[in-house]
Amino acid sequence: MADADLVAGAGATAAAPAAAAATTATVATGTGAAAVAAGPERRGRGIVFWLALAWLALVVLVAIGASWLPLQDPDKQDLVNRLAPPFSEGHLLGTDGLGRDILARLAFGARVSLIISLSAVSIGMLLGGTLGLAIGYFRGWFDGIVMWALNVILAFPGLVLLLGLVAYVGQSLLAITLVVGFLSVPVYARVARATTLAAAQRDYVLAARVLGAGHGRIMFREILPNVALPVAAFGLVALGVVIVLEGSLAFLGLSVQAPDPTWGSMIAEGRQHLASTTHLALVPSLTMFLTVLAVNFVGDVLRSRFDVRDARL
């Protein structure tokens, strides 16, 4: 009987490693299956991200090098070949109602859109980010007064306020950039304030205060690095909004003055010939759509890495 118990115990002891090995294999198999299942999705997101980034790089390079690329003069009129369809001789994307090359106008129009959008976003990020950092750090009555003023600005219909300011200051590239940048300050200030409120309660900030660090050192050495990335990621998403906003102004005839090309003005000009030649409005519309879509996708991916959901907006 003792021998039988001894044999049974030995068998159980031998079975334990086998069971553990089987459990480990099962877990590994499940983990491998989950990785395989997640692989295509991750690869798909990666492919779309890189395609969006490649499109944005192409738009930026074309906008910067438009003057050096083998393109025609965007303002040169060729009335003999007006309303030429795409892939015509000498005009890859055709011509508009005045015989101007659409491809050349798209390239130079990208320059206007990028200058306004990048400059306006930079102004909003710099002013709004600094203001949000200050009110989020000091709080108190200063925070209350500034937030009240920002809420008043945000309460006005944005497009109506923008139209009024543009009509007052003029339709130059500088004026439109400054107006759009000014109107975007409250949004960036709220984002920076929310991130500052969350970062100001972290242990390293409290430790810096205990060690006697001044307000300037705490704000710009401890809190600012944590605020800059979320604000920059939000600014990339807002870049698409500004591109559409500038296109709306150009469509209404309130952007840079003619004959300087913009995507919005090209859409407005193509509207007159929709019945016969749809490509006049379709080509700039599709270009703007792809650019804004790429900006939004890249911005969403970056913003997801610097989410501030624990902050109080």
One Martini backbone bead per residue (centre of mass of N, CA, C, O) as a GRO file, in nm:
protein
  313
    1MET     BB    1   0.059   0.063  -0.021
    2ALA     BB    2   0.300   0.250   0.001
    3ASP     BB    3   0.396   0.204  -0.288
    4ALA     BB    4   0.141   0.322  -0.422
    5ASP     BB    5   0.162   0.606  -0.300
    6LEU     BB    6   0.441   0.667  -0.416
    7VAL     BB    7   0.361   0.642  -0.715
    8ALA     BB    8   0.134   0.859  -0.711
    9GLY     BB    9   0.312   1.096  -0.620
   10ALA     BB   10   0.507   1.084  -0.859
   11GLY     BB   11   0.291   1.132  -1.075
   12ALA     BB   12   0.198   1.413  -0.974
   13THR     BB   13   0.477   1.545  -0.994
   14ALA     BB   14   0.500   1.494  -1.303
   15ALA     BB   15   0.228   1.644  -1.386
   16ALA     BB   16   0.276   1.938  -1.304
   17PRO     BB   17   0.475   2.034  -1.528
   18ALA     BB   18   0.287   1.961  -1.760
   19ALA     BB   19   0.057   2.155  -1.684
   20ALA     BB   20   0.226   2.414  -1.688
   21ALA     BB   21   0.313   2.385  -1.980
   22ALA     BB   22   0.028   2.391  -2.098
   23THR     BB   23  -0.052   2.670  -1.988
   24THR     BB   24   0.177   2.826  -2.122
   25ALA     BB   25   0.099   2.746  -2.412
   26THR     BB   26  -0.185   2.868  -2.406
   27VAL     BB   27  -0.102   3.159  -2.346
   28ALA     BB   28   0.089   3.188  -2.585
   29THR     BB   29  -0.121   3.128  -2.800
   30GLY     BB   30  -0.312   3.361  -2.728
   31THR     BB   31  -0.107   3.586  -2.762
   32GLY     BB   32  -0.040   3.519  -3.056
   33ALA     BB   33  -0.328   3.553  -3.165
   34ALA     BB   34  -0.359   3.848  -3.078
   35ALA     BB   35  -0.119   3.952  -3.241
   36VAL     BB   36  -0.224   3.859  -3.516
   37ALA     BB   37  -0.494   4.015  -3.501
   38ALA     BB   38  -0.347   4.302  -3.452
   39GLY     BB   39  -0.154   4.330  -3.688
   40PRO     BB   40  -0.327   4.434  -3.934
   41GLU     BB   41  -0.435   4.685  -3.790
   42ARG     BB   42  -0.163   4.816  -3.737
   43ARG     BB   43  -0.070   4.815  -4.029
   44GLY     BB   44  -0.305   4.983  -4.138
   45ARG     BB   45  -0.248   5.234  -3.968
   46GLY     BB   46   0.040   5.272  -4.071
   47ILE     BB   47  -0.021   5.313  -4.370
   48VAL     BB   48  -0.209   5.557  -4.343
   49PHE     BB   49  -0.013   5.738  -4.195
   50TRP     BB   50   0.211   5.742  -4.419
   51LEU     BB   51   0.032   5.848  -4.643
   52ALA     BB   52  -0.045   6.113  -4.504
   53LEU     BB   53   0.247   6.211  -4.467
   54ALA     BB   54   0.322   6.208  -4.769
   55TRP     BB   55   0.113   6.414  -4.863
   56LEU     BB   56   0.211   6.649  -4.686
   57ALA     BB   57   0.496   6.656  -4.800
   58LEU     BB   58   0.412   6.718  -5.090
   59VAL     BB   59   0.265   6.985  -5.036
   60VAL     BB   60   0.504   7.134  -4.909
   61LEU     BB   61   0.707   7.104  -5.143
   62VAL     BB   62   0.534   7.240  -5.359
   63ALA     BB   63   0.496   7.511  -5.213
   64ILE     BB   64   0.800   7.581  -5.189
   65GLY     BB   65   0.878   7.482  -5.511
   66ALA     BB   66   0.696   7.633  -5.726
   67SER     BB   67   0.914   7.832  -5.860
   68TRP     BB   68   1.108   7.565  -5.954
   69LEU     BB   69   0.908   7.429  -6.105
   70PRO     BB   70   0.771   7.294  -6.410
   71LEU     BB   71   0.572   7.558  -6.433
   72GLN     BB   72   0.338   7.761  -6.498
   73ASP     BB   73   0.189   8.046  -6.507
   74PRO     BB   74  -0.086   8.107  -6.303
   75ASP     BB   75  -0.167   8.396  -6.475
   76LYS     BB   76  -0.169   8.274  -6.750
   77GLN     BB   77  -0.341   8.333  -7.048
   78ASP     BB   78  -0.546   8.089  -7.261
   79LEU     BB   79  -0.813   8.132  -7.460
   80VAL     BB   80  -0.790   7.896  -7.660
   81ASN     BB   81  -0.757   7.677  -7.392
   82ARG     BB   82  -1.015   7.694  -7.254
   83LEU     BB   83  -1.144   7.440  -7.073
   84ALA     BB   84  -0.947   7.220  -7.048
   85PRO     BB   85  -0.892   6.908  -7.007
   86PRO     BB   86  -0.752   6.665  -6.878
   87PHE     BB   87  -0.459   6.574  -7.039
   88SER     BB   88  -0.361   6.797  -7.190
   89GLU     BB   89  -0.163   6.975  -7.381
   90GLY     BB   90   0.030   7.124  -7.126
   91HIS     BB   91  -0.225   7.014  -6.931
   92LEU     BB   92  -0.278   6.797  -6.688
   93LEU     BB   93  -0.550   6.954  -6.542
   94GLY     BB   94  -0.597   7.183  -6.713
   95THR     BB   95  -0.827   7.459  -6.749
   96ASP     BB   96  -0.978   7.745  -6.711
   97GLY     BB   97  -1.180   8.013  -6.807
   98LEU     BB   98  -0.879   8.167  -6.879
   99GLY     BB   99  -0.643   7.941  -6.937
  100ARG     BB  100  -0.534   7.844  -6.670
  101ASP     BB  101  -0.331   7.651  -6.494
  102ILE     BB  102  -0.420   7.426  -6.251
  103LEU     BB  103  -0.157   7.312  -6.136
  104ALA     BB  104  -0.022   7.584  -6.076
  105ARG     BB  105  -0.252   7.692  -5.890
  106LEU     BB  106  -0.230   7.471  -5.680
  107ALA     BB  107   0.061   7.521  -5.589
  108PHE     BB  108   0.024   7.828  -5.514
  109GLY     BB  109  -0.223   7.780  -5.328
  110ALA     BB  110  -0.072   7.613  -5.113
  111ARG     BB  111   0.098   7.844  -5.008
  112VAL     BB  112  -0.129   8.015  -4.891
  113SER     BB  113  -0.257   7.804  -4.704
  114LEU     BB  114   0.002   7.741  -4.536
  115ILE     BB  115   0.073   8.020  -4.435
  116ILE     BB  116  -0.189   8.078  -4.284
  117SER     BB  117  -0.214   7.821  -4.110
  118LEU     BB  118   0.067   7.813  -3.974
  119SER     BB  119   0.066   8.102  -3.860
  120ALA     BB  120  -0.200   8.090  -3.700
  121VAL     BB  121  -0.124   7.847  -3.523
  122SER     BB  122   0.130   7.973  -3.399
  123ILE     BB  123  -0.009   8.209  -3.264
  124GLY     BB  124  -0.209   8.047  -3.094
  125MET     BB  125   0.001   7.875  -2.942
  126LEU     BB  126   0.170   8.100  -2.816
  127LEU     BB  127  -0.051   8.273  -2.679
  128GLY     BB  128  -0.244   8.054  -2.567
  129GLY     BB  129  -0.032   7.880  -2.420
  130THR     BB  130   0.075   8.101  -2.229
  131LEU     BB  131  -0.196   8.179  -2.103
  132GLY     BB  132  -0.277   7.893  -2.000
  133LEU     BB  133  -0.029   7.855  -1.818
  134ALA     BB  134  -0.082   8.094  -1.631
  135ILE     BB  135  -0.381   8.036  -1.535
  136GLY     BB  136  -0.321   7.737  -1.440
  137TYR     BB  137  -0.111   7.820  -1.218
  138PHE     BB  138  -0.242   8.071  -1.054
  139ARG     BB  139  -0.528   8.134  -1.074
  140GLY     BB  140  -0.793   8.260  -0.946
  141TRP     BB  141  -0.877   8.571  -1.049
  142PHE     BB  142  -0.718   8.548  -1.312
  143ASP     BB  143  -0.864   8.304  -1.423
  144GLY     BB  144  -1.154   8.421  -1.420
  145ILE     BB  145  -1.115   8.665  -1.610
  146VAL     BB  146  -0.991   8.524  -1.859
  147MET     BB  147  -1.215   8.310  -1.901
  148TRP     BB  148  -1.439   8.514  -1.950
  149ALA     BB  149  -1.314   8.641  -2.206
  150LEU     BB  150  -1.293   8.378  -2.370
  151ASN     BB  151  -1.598   8.308  -2.364
  152VAL     BB  152  -1.691   8.559  -2.516
  153ILE     BB  153  -1.543   8.498  -2.780
  154LEU     BB  154  -1.673   8.206  -2.817
  155ALA     BB  155  -1.977   8.310  -2.837
  156PHE     BB  156  -1.917   8.395  -3.104
  157PRO     BB  157  -1.952   8.366  -3.425
  158GLY     BB  158  -1.681   8.288  -3.601
  159LEU     BB  159  -1.745   8.370  -3.898
  160VAL     BB  160  -1.867   8.647  -3.840
  161LEU     BB  161  -1.621   8.765  -3.694
  162LEU     BB  162  -1.424   8.718  -3.927
  163LEU     BB  163  -1.566   8.890  -4.142
  164GLY     BB  164  -1.552   9.156  -3.985
  165LEU     BB  165  -1.243   9.175  -3.950
  166VAL     BB  166  -1.163   9.153  -4.250
  167ALA     BB  167  -1.330   9.403  -4.343
  168TYR     BB  168  -1.159   9.599  -4.158
  169VAL     BB  169  -0.839   9.516  -4.223
  170GLY     BB  170  -0.847   9.330  -4.472
  171GLN     BB  171  -0.706   9.126  -4.773
  172SER     BB  172  -0.445   9.025  -4.655
  173LEU     BB  173  -0.222   8.796  -4.556
  174LEU     BB  174  -0.162   8.923  -4.278
  175ALA     BB  175  -0.450   8.983  -4.179
  176ILE     BB  176  -0.565   8.695  -4.188
  177THR     BB  177  -0.358   8.566  -4.001
  178LEU     BB  178  -0.414   8.743  -3.749
  179VAL     BB  179  -0.714   8.685  -3.717
  180VAL     BB  180  -0.705   8.376  -3.694
  181GLY     BB  181  -0.504   8.371  -3.459
  182PHE     BB  182  -0.677   8.530  -3.256
  183LEU     BB  183  -0.934   8.334  -3.263
  184SER     BB  184  -0.747   8.079  -3.150
  185VAL     BB  185  -0.657   8.143  -2.859
  186PRO     BB  186  -0.883   8.027  -2.667
  187VAL     BB  187  -0.842   7.726  -2.735
  188TYR     BB  188  -0.544   7.699  -2.646
  189ALA     BB  189  -0.586   7.800  -2.359
  190ARG     BB  190  -0.765   7.566  -2.265
  191VAL     BB  191  -0.568   7.337  -2.317
  192ALA     BB  192  -0.331   7.448  -2.143
  193ARG     BB  193  -0.488   7.470  -1.879
  194ALA     BB  194  -0.566   7.173  -1.845
  195THR     BB  195  -0.273   7.064  -1.842
  196THR     BB  196  -0.173   7.238  -1.605
  197LEU     BB  197  -0.364   7.133  -1.386
  198ALA     BB  198  -0.245   6.844  -1.398
  199ALA     BB  199   0.071   6.908  -1.369
  200ALA     BB  200   0.065   7.076  -1.090
  201GLN     BB  201   0.006   6.785  -0.919
  202ARG     BB  202   0.269   6.674  -0.938
  203ASP     BB  203   0.542   6.564  -0.770
  204TYR     BB  204   0.770   6.736  -0.906
  205VAL     BB  205   0.631   7.008  -0.849
  206LEU     BB  206   0.607   6.988  -0.542
  207ALA     BB  207   0.912   6.949  -0.498
  208ALA     BB  208   1.001   7.222  -0.617
  209ARG     BB  209   0.855   7.394  -0.408
  210VAL     BB  210   0.995   7.282  -0.154
  211LEU     BB  211   1.291   7.367  -0.273
  212GLY     BB  212   1.231   7.682  -0.386
  213ALA     BB  213   1.116   7.729  -0.650
  214GLY     BB  214   1.021   7.927  -0.886
  215HIS     BB  215   0.779   8.011  -1.103
  216GLY     BB  216   0.945   8.008  -1.363
  217ARG     BB  217   1.075   7.730  -1.329
  218ILE     BB  218   0.817   7.563  -1.302
  219MET     BB  219   0.678   7.645  -1.568
  220PHE     BB  220   0.939   7.604  -1.782
  221ARG     BB  221   1.070   7.325  -1.657
  222GLU     BB  222   0.812   7.142  -1.560
  223ILE     BB  223   0.538   7.212  -1.731
  224LEU     BB  224   0.586   7.286  -2.032
  225PRO     BB  225   0.669   7.002  -2.152
  226ASN     BB  226   0.366   6.892  -2.088
  227VAL     BB  227   0.215   7.116  -2.272
  228ALA     BB  228   0.337   7.126  -2.560
  229LEU     BB  229   0.245   6.856  -2.687
  230PRO     BB  230  -0.068   6.882  -2.675
  231VAL     BB  231  -0.080   7.154  -2.826
  232ALA     BB  232   0.059   7.054  -3.087
  233ALA     BB  233  -0.144   6.830  -3.151
  234PHE     BB  234  -0.390   7.021  -3.167
  235GLY     BB  235  -0.271   7.205  -3.390
  236LEU     BB  236  -0.276   6.989  -3.614
  237VAL     BB  237  -0.582   6.961  -3.618
  238ALA     BB  238  -0.641   7.274  -3.660
  239LEU     BB  239  -0.516   7.302  -3.943
  240GLY     BB  240  -0.761   7.198  -4.105
  241VAL     BB  241  -0.958   7.420  -4.016
  242VAL     BB  242  -0.798   7.658  -4.140
  243ILE     BB  243  -0.805   7.567  -4.431
  244VAL     BB  244  -1.113   7.578  -4.455
  245LEU     BB  245  -1.145   7.872  -4.367
  246GLU     BB  246  -0.981   7.996  -4.599
  247GLY     BB  247  -1.157   7.869  -4.822
  248SER     BB  248  -1.416   8.019  -4.740
  249LEU     BB  249  -1.311   8.303  -4.783
  250ALA     BB  250  -1.236   8.262  -5.082
  251PHE     BB  251  -1.520   8.184  -5.177
  252LEU     BB  252  -1.628   8.481  -5.075
  253GLY     BB  253  -1.384   8.695  -5.142
  254LEU     BB  254  -1.187   8.730  -4.846
  255SER     BB  255  -0.916   8.688  -4.935
  256VAL     BB  256  -0.692   8.705  -5.132
  257GLN     BB  257  -0.627   8.878  -5.398
  258ALA     BB  258  -0.659   8.909  -5.707
  259PRO     BB  259  -0.479   8.656  -5.886
  260ASP     BB  260  -0.431   8.498  -5.645
  261PRO     BB  261  -0.413   8.173  -5.561
  262THR     BB  262  -0.673   7.957  -5.432
  263TRP     BB  263  -0.867   7.702  -5.346
  264GLY     BB  264  -1.132   7.860  -5.298
  265SER     BB  265  -1.128   8.031  -5.562
  266MET     BB  266  -1.132   7.785  -5.753
  267ILE     BB  267  -1.408   7.683  -5.665
  268ALA     BB  268  -1.565   7.941  -5.734
  269GLU     BB  269  -1.490   7.940  -6.038
  270GLY     BB  270  -1.600   7.643  -6.099
  271ARG     BB  271  -1.907   7.697  -6.042
  272GLN     BB  272  -1.970   7.831  -6.329
  273HIS     BB  273  -1.887   7.518  -6.475
  274LEU     BB  274  -2.049   7.258  -6.379
  275ALA     BB  275  -2.218   7.171  -6.635
  276SER     BB  276  -1.941   7.115  -6.819
  277THR     BB  277  -1.685   7.150  -6.594
  278THR     BB  278  -1.606   6.978  -6.304
  279HIS     BB  279  -1.287   6.997  -6.258
  280LEU     BB  280  -1.257   7.289  -6.151
  281ALA     BB  281  -1.383   7.203  -5.860
  282LEU     BB  282  -1.278   6.912  -5.801
  283VAL     BB  283  -0.971   6.937  -5.772
  284PRO     BB  284  -0.952   7.141  -5.528
  285SER     BB  285  -1.142   6.981  -5.344
  286LEU     BB  286  -0.972   6.721  -5.331
  287THR     BB  287  -0.715   6.850  -5.224
  288MET     BB  288  -0.837   6.960  -4.961
  289PHE     BB  289  -0.949   6.695  -4.853
  290LEU     BB  290  -0.679   6.535  -4.834
  291THR     BB  291  -0.532   6.735  -4.652
  292VAL     BB  292  -0.730   6.739  -4.412
  293LEU     BB  293  -0.733   6.435  -4.365
  294ALA     BB  294  -0.430   6.404  -4.305
  295VAL     BB  295  -0.417   6.600  -4.069
  296ASN     BB  296  -0.627   6.460  -3.889
  297PHE     BB  297  -0.492   6.185  -3.867
  298VAL     BB  298  -0.217   6.271  -3.756
  299GLY     BB  299  -0.333   6.432  -3.516
  300ASP     BB  300  -0.482   6.196  -3.376
  301VAL     BB  301  -0.237   6.018  -3.327
  302LEU     BB  302  -0.082   6.228  -3.153
  303ARG     BB  303  -0.308   6.295  -2.945
  304SER     BB  304  -0.330   6.001  -2.823
  305ARG     BB  305  -0.040   6.033  -2.679
  306PHE     BB  306  -0.157   6.332  -2.540
  307ASP     BB  307  -0.374   6.290  -2.335
  308VAL     BB  308  -0.624   6.500  -2.124
  309ARG     BB  309  -0.863   6.354  -1.954
  310ASP     BB  310  -0.773   6.441  -1.647
  311ALA     BB  311  -0.855   6.713  -1.723
  312ARG     BB  312  -1.006   7.042  -1.676
  313LEU     BB  313  -1.210   7.201  -1.915
   0.00000   0.00000   0.00000
